Amino acid sequence: MATIPPPVNLMPLTPPPIPADLLNSTPPPIPEEWIPPIKMWYLACEDGSFALIPENELIANGFDEDSYVWSEETGWEKGENSSELNYLLGEPFVSCDQYEF
């Protein structure tokens, strides 16, 4: 019968400090061709009008699960039913602060 070696007491891995030259450097600009175009949406307003709003500004302009939005690709959709915009209504960003190290 084989013997099992005793467990090894491993210290948790701690990454090295971030080099100062990396912290103080400015990254190069992102090439224009790598940046996808921002999709535009019509957001239905409470007074019955429509506002043409870039996708990245929908939340700031009141978009929520009860809002109605329109694009040529989707037609009219209620916010809660929009599979394309559900990421805007999902869980908030999870910070590393919630994890115990």
C-alpha positions in Angstrom: 0.0 0.0 0.0 1.3 3.5 -1.0 1.9 6.0 1.7 0.5 9.5 1.4 3.0 12.2 2.0 2.2 14.8 4.7 0.4 17.9 3.5 2.7 20.8 2.6 2.0 24.1 4.3 1.9 26.6 1.4 1.9 30.3 2.0 -0.7 32.1 -0.1 0.8 33.7 -3.2 1.2 37.4 -3.0 1.9 39.3 -6.2 4.9 41.6 -6.3 4.4 45.4 -6.1 3.5 47.2 -9.3 6.7 48.7 -10.8 6.8 52.5 -10.4 7.5 53.1 -14.1 4.3 51.2 -15.0 2.2 53.2 -12.5 3.5 56.5 -13.9 3.3 55.7 -17.6 0.6 56.7 -20.0 -0.8 54.0 -22.2 -0.8 54.6 -26.0 -4.1 55.8 -27.5 -6.5 53.1 -28.7 -6.6 53.0 -32.5 -9.8 54.5 -33.9 -10.5 51.3 -35.9 -10.6 49.3 -32.7 -13.4 51.5 -31.1 -16.8 50.2 -32.1 -19.4 52.8 -33.1 -21.9 53.8 -30.5 -25.4 52.6 -31.3 -28.1 55.2 -31.2 -31.6 54.5 -29.7 -34.8 56.4 -29.6 -36.1 56.6 -26.0 -39.8 57.3 -25.5 -40.4 60.3 -23.3 -43.3 60.6 -20.9 -44.8 63.5 -23.0 -45.1 61.2 -26.0 -42.0 62.5 -27.8 -38.9 60.6 -28.6 -35.2 61.4 -27.9 -32.4 60.1 -30.0 -29.7 59.0 -27.4 -26.4 57.2 -27.7 -26.5 53.8 -26.0 -23.8 54.8 -23.5 -26.0 57.7 -22.3 -29.3 55.9 -22.0 -29.2 55.4 -18.2 -28.2 59.0 -17.6 -31.3 60.0 -19.6 -33.7 57.9 -17.6 -33.7 54.5 -19.3 -34.9 51.8 -17.0 -36.9 48.5 -17.1 -40.2 50.4 -17.8 -38.8 52.6 -20.6 -39.5 52.0 -24.3 -36.7 52.1 -26.8 -36.5 51.7 -30.5 -33.8 50.9 -33.1 -33.9 49.8 -36.7 -32.6 46.4 -35.7 -35.0 45.7 -32.8 -38.1 47.8 -33.3 -39.9 48.9 -30.1 -38.9 47.1 -27.0 -39.6 47.6 -23.3 -36.4 48.0 -21.3 -37.0 44.8 -19.3 -37.4 42.8 -22.5 -34.5 44.2 -24.4 -31.8 41.5 -24.7 -29.5 43.9 -26.3 -29.7 46.4 -23.4 -30.1 44.1 -20.4 -26.5 44.7 -19.4 -27.5 48.2 -18.5 -30.1 47.0 -16.1 -28.1 44.1 -14.6 -26.3 43.8 -11.3 -24.1 46.7 -10.4 -20.3 46.3 -10.9 -18.8 44.1 -8.3 -15.9 45.6 -6.5 -12.9 43.7 -5.2 -13.7 45.1 -1.8 -16.3 42.4 -1.2 -13.6 39.7 -1.3 -11.5 38.8 1.7 -7.9 38.3 1.0 
